[in-house]
Amino acid sequence: MVTLRAYAPSLTRITVAAAVGAAQHIGQGDPDMIDARAVEFSRAVLAQTDIDGEVIACEGPKDNAPAFTRREKVGTSRGPKVEFVVDPVDGTTAASKGRKDAISALACAPSGCFQVLPDDGYYFKVATDYHSVGEISLDMSIEEIVKTVARRKSLPLQNFTVIMLERERHDDILHILRRLGVRIILIPDGDIAGAVVTCRPSSGVDLLIGAGAGPEATIAATAIKALGGTMLVKVWKDKKDDPGRPERLKIEGVNIEKTYCQDELAKGKELVFAASGVTKGELLDGVRFIPEGAIVNSLCIRLPSGTVEKSETTLKFKGHPVYEKILPRKKE
């Protein structure tokens, strides 16, 4: 029986394709075009991949952005039965403005392994590495969480780094962090990368904190589980929320008082996370176009082994079934 591990290189090719499609439109001010091209290119690669796949969730429909349809069938049907959670571009707005930290990312597992929180409002997220597994909870205050993680990592607060989306909803958290004297990295978009870098020893980033969307939580949880870290997620209750949201979430099976961890969002022991950089960021370098091709940096993380593979792919567009359309047409 072929394991999901054997398909990891094929899964990275999907995010590479999405990154190249999106990168053609960096800085053009059109986020829908970036999403559309990312979906188009990744869908084309998926169509060639020998899997019997289903996209159970994709970031985008909430904002009426181009996306995979829910429960979209993908692959040739000649392979293992798997499910995907996909974010063709996490950081679409950033990419459309030519800013950093945009990636293409996906999580893949045998069918029935993922729990995806509905793309309806925001969820409070905390992510960090193995040092704090079982040591923190969302019943703790922001100050308690920060001090606990710093203590577990033997870091003084002035050398402790928190990464967070730069959003108005985080103003109170930002005030607390600054009062504590920690280092802070504010990112314009893309909390998947922000979560994953907390588990990369060389990143210098210790903790992700803040509120973001639901599908991204499952994608990030897949990587964090494979890396042995911890991720905690809970419904973010905001005074600006639609009053009907709690009931909608309950109908979708979400316990609005529960804290979900990485083992609940990404179940099982056979998981793959793949990501490719669109623009340069904390996790990956962005796409670089070269004559007749492109260079793309990617990351693939697998469970059960916990293997982390960083790769640099040099694509040649001429004659390629997916990328040849990028080349300018010769004048007759």
N, C-alpha and C positions, 0 to 999 in steps of 0.2 A: 504493500500500500504506500502510495506517494504521500509524504507529509507536506504540510503547509510550508515548512522550512525550504523545501526544494523550489517553491514558487516565489521566494523572496525577491530574487533578481527581477522577475516579471512584474512584481508589484512596484518596485522602484521605477521601472520604465513608465508606469502609469503617472506617477507624480512628476517625473522628468518631462513627459509630454505636456502635462498641465502647466508646468512652469514655463516651458518654451512658448506655448500658446499665449499665456498671460503676458510674458515679458515683451512681446512685440508692441505692447501698447502702454508701457510704463510712462507715466508722466503726461499722458494725453487727456487726462481729466474725464475719462469715460469708464467708470467702474463696471458698468454692465457689459461693455465690450471685453474687458479683462476676464470677467467670469465666463462669458460666452465662449471665448476662445480656449480658455482652460478646460471647460467642459467638452468642447468639440474635440480637442486633441486627446484628452484622456479617454474619452468614449471610443475614439478610433483605435487606440492601443488596447483597450479592454476587449474590443471586438475580436482581436487577434489572439487573446490570451486563453489558454486551454483550462478554463474553470467553468463551473456551473454556478455563477455568482448572482447576487442580488444586492443592490444598494438599498439598505434599510433606512438610511437617513443621509441627507446632504444639506449642508449649510447653503442658504440662499432663498428658498421659497418664501420665508417670512417677509423678506424685503422685496419680493417680486423680482428677484435677480435670477439670471439663467442658472439652472442647476439640473442635476439628475432628478428624475421623478422618483417619488417614494415607491419602493419595491420594484424599481426598474431592474429587469433581468440583464445581466452582462456576461460576457465571455462566450466561448464556443459551445458550451454545455458538455465538452469532452474533458472533464476533470473533476476535482473534488467540489463538493457543495459547500460554498462559503458565503459569508455576508460581509458587506463593507459599510463603514461610515466614512464619508468623504467630505472634505472641504477643499474644493478645487483651488481656491485662493483664500487663505486665512490672512487677511490684510488687504482686501481689495481696494479700499479707499486709499490706504497708504501707497499701494502700487500705482494707482491712478494719479497720484500726486508726486510720484517719483521719490517716495520716502522709503525708509528701511523697514525690515522685519516682516516682509510678506513671504509666505511659503505656500506650497501646495502640500497637502497632507492627507493620509488615509490610515484607517485601521482595518485589519482583516482578520477574520477568525472563522472556524467552522460554524455553520448555521446554529443560531440559538444562544450564542455566547454574549452578545452585547445588550446592554440596557442603555437606551438613548433618552435623555431627558428632552421633552418637547421643546421645539424652537419657538417658545412663547415666553417672552420676558427674559430676565437674567437669573443667574445662579451664582451664589457666593462660592469661591474656590480658594483653596489653600493647597500648595504643592511644595514638597521639599524632598530631600534624599533619604537614604536608609537610616541616617542617624536618629530620626525622630519618629520612626514607625512605632505606633502605639503610645506615643508620648504627648500628642496634641489632640485637641478636639475643637469643634466649632462652638462648644459651650464656653470656651475660654475667651477672654478679651483679646483684642489685637495685641496689646502690650504683652499679655501672658504668652501668646503664641510666639511672638518674636523673641522674647527672652528665653523661652524654652528651647526653641530651635538653635539659637545662638549658643546656649549653654551646652547642648548636646554636641555641637560642632566645635566647642572650645574656642569660640570666637568672641572677642570683645565687641560691643555694639558698634563702635566706630569703624570696625572692619567687616561688619555684617551687611550684606547687600540684598535688598528687596527689589523685585521687578513687578511692575503693575501697569495696567492700561491707564493712559492719561484721559480720565473722564471726570466730568463734574460730579458724578455719583460717588466718586472716591475721595472727595475733598476732605471729609472727616477723617478717613483713614490716613490720608497724606499728612494731615496735621499731627496725628499721633506719631507717625513714623518720624517726622522731622523733630518732634519733641524728644523722641528717644535717641536721636543722633545717628541713626543708621544711614548707610549709603542707599540711594534710591535711583533706580533706572525706570523712567517713564517711557512707555512705548506707545506709538500711535495706534497700533492695531496688532492683532496676532497673539492671543494668549496661549495658543498651543505651543509655539516655540518658547514662550516665556515659562511655561510649566516644565517643559522637557529640559531646558538648560539648568534648572535647579538640581537635576540629577546627573549632570555632566561635571565631573570633578575639576576640569580645567577651565570651566566657564567663569568662575568667580561670583556666580549668582547663587544665593542661598535659599530664597523663599519667593514664591509667587503668591500674591494675595489680591483679591478683588473680585468683581462680578463680571461675568461674561455669559455667552450663549451656551445652550445645552449640548448640541452635537459635538462641539469642540471639546467639551469635558470628557466625553467617551474616547475621542481620538487621543487626547493627552493622557488619559488614565491608562490606555493600552501601553504607551511607551513607559510611563512611570512604573507600572506594575512589572514590566519586563526588566527595568533597571533596578528594581528592589526598593523603590521609593514609596512615598505615601501621598495620596491626593484625597482631599475631603471636599464634598460638594453638597450644597443645600440651597433650597429655593431662596432667592434674594427677594425680600419684601420691601418694596419701595413705595413711598407715598404717591408717586406718579403712576403706579400700576393701574391698569384697567381693573375695576372692581370684580369683573367676572373671571379674572385669571385663576384665582384659587379653585374655583369650581371646574374650570376647563382642565386644569392640571389633575385634579382628582379623577375626572372622567378618563383621563389618559393613564391612570394607574400610578400617579406620583403621590407619594406621601409628603405633603408640604412641610411637615415638621421633622422629617428624617434627614440625617446626614448620610450621604452615600459615599462609599470609599472606592478605591480603584478596583478592588476585588468584586464589587457588585456591578460596576459599570462595564468591566471587561472580565467576564468569567472564563474559567477554564485555564488550561496550561499550554495551549497552542495558539499564540497570538503573533501578529506582525504589525509593526508600525513603520510607515515609510513617509519620507518627506523630502522635498526638493526646494531649494531656495529660488525665489522669484527676484527679490531685491536683497541686497546685503543686510544681514541682521546678526543677532546675538547667537543664533544657532547655526546658520549656514550662509555662505556667500551667494550672491545673486547670479542670474544667468548673464553670461558674457557672449555676445554674438561675434563671430569671427567670419572671415571670408568663406562663404559656402557652408556655414554651420554654426554651432554654438557649444559652449562649455557650461555644464550644469553640475552643481554640487548637491549631493544627496546624503541622506542618513537612513539606514534601515536597522531596526531593533527587533530582535526575535525572542520569544519565549517558547520553550522552556530554557534555552541555553543562556539567555541574557546577552547574546552576542550583539555587538554594535559594529556596524559596517559603515564607514564613511567612504564615499566614492566621488570621483570626478569623471563625468561622462563627456567625451568629445563626440558630438554628432556631426555627421556629414549629410547635408540635406539632399544632395543630388541623387536621384534614384530611390530615395526612401519613400515607402508607401504612405507615411504619415506627414513627413516634413517637407517633401519636395514642393508642395504648394506654396511654401514660404518664399522660395527663390523667385526673383523677378523674372517675368517672362521676357524672352528675347524678342526684340523687334524684328518683324519680318522684312 
